[in-house]
Amino acid sequence: MRYSEMVNRVGGMGDDAWEIHRRAWEKEAAGESVIILSAGEERAATTPPAIVEAAKQALDAGRHHYSPLTGSPALKAAVAARHFKLTGQTVSPESCCIMAGAQNALYSTLLCLADAGDEIIVPDPYYATYPGVCRAGGASMVTVPCDPEADFVVDPQKIAAAITSKTRVILLNSPNNPTGAIYPKAVLEAIAELAKKHDLWVISDEVYADFVYDSPHIAIGSLPGMAERTVTIGSMSKAYRMSGWRVGWLVSNPTLSAIISDLATCMLYGIAPFVQDAALAALTDETGEIEADRVNMLADYRTRRDLVCEHLSNVPGLVLRHPAAGMFVMVDVRGTGLDDFTFAARLLDEENVGVMTGAAFGPSAEGHIRLGLVAKQEVLADACTRIRRFALSLG
Ligand SMILES: Cc1ncc(COP(=O)(O)O)c(C=O)c1O
């Protein structure tokens, strides 16, 4: 039987990249003690109890039915309020669409902004799903390399050079996964000028906006003249440890919301209402308990970042790329004489530490491994000891 062309555009991506991750899980399932730092979440940490309780109450209250296609009005209002708090940009609840995670919001947005044959500019390194998301609808992803020596911050001049008559969208991710880069205001301003000059959309994936350590989060949508051409993507997954609940959103304008609603009619048909109620409880947080948990978690991530940076900054053969934000640390392993895949594979075999290979995130990340800060401090310290020992064994 035949399948559509789209299957080739979304399939087979990053198979090698995920191999180490898969092998780490297999080892763990076989009973070995593996430290898995390849994931984008802390598996030992669950959703805050007050959020879980809100979902239970919603289930008991009969919130079992179809819900408004792009989210309940109350949750949209809460997302608009969160967006204002994070970005300083005032948006109406009608400008917000609740989707099945940031991933679904990204996919839906790109499907509505780019046609087959259009080009989407993406700084490289990029989040591993971006190639599939860009290509699914037939558009192509045009990458702009970011220099590791410049902390992986994108150079707007390189974006300018990549713009053609087919460019429709610039897809940004600051704070960035995998690099932890925050794009400085001047960089965002320069990109904003390009978007306005060439009449382009900007999609700004800001799922790590809470996880900033060295400088504040800046939303490109809040810059002058950018609200009308920016779609900001957000999520409950990271800041509220709700990855499995699948709640994210896009914030843009009521026109795009209506378009997304049409798409949602045939593709999603709304998010489970009890899940939306739980997200609403998290964002409105009447007792302050959830906010306290979030603040503690973010402080802990900062300490984890500092701990890993301290442990791995002076290891022969390794160059640590200090992340200004996010949940990950990139380490350049080329000085050990190994490529990132071999380093990661042997690290797993010899020291039982699972990390992602940089290649999963684009050519500019090659030669690096990505460590998730997704374990308790003592576990991360143990992982760093093992990484150091392994790197020294290569010397
Ligand atoms: C940069 C980035 N965007 C989007 C997502 C997807 O988030 P969600 O769980 O809300 O779909 C992730 C998840 O790791 C991510 O790292």
The ligand as an ORCA input file, in Angstrom:
! r2SCAN-3c Opt
* xyz 0 1
  C      12.145     23.976     22.779
  C      10.958     23.104     23.011
  N       9.805     23.409     22.397
  C       8.709     22.645     22.565
  C       8.722     21.544     23.381
  C       7.486     20.719     23.527
  O       6.843     21.005     24.743
  P       5.429     20.401     25.129
  O       5.660     19.327     26.130
  O       4.652     21.532     25.704
  O       4.809     19.885     23.879
  C       9.898     21.190     24.056
  C       9.946     19.983     24.904
  O      10.948     19.544     25.370
  C      11.047     21.993     23.860
  O      12.202     21.703     24.462
*
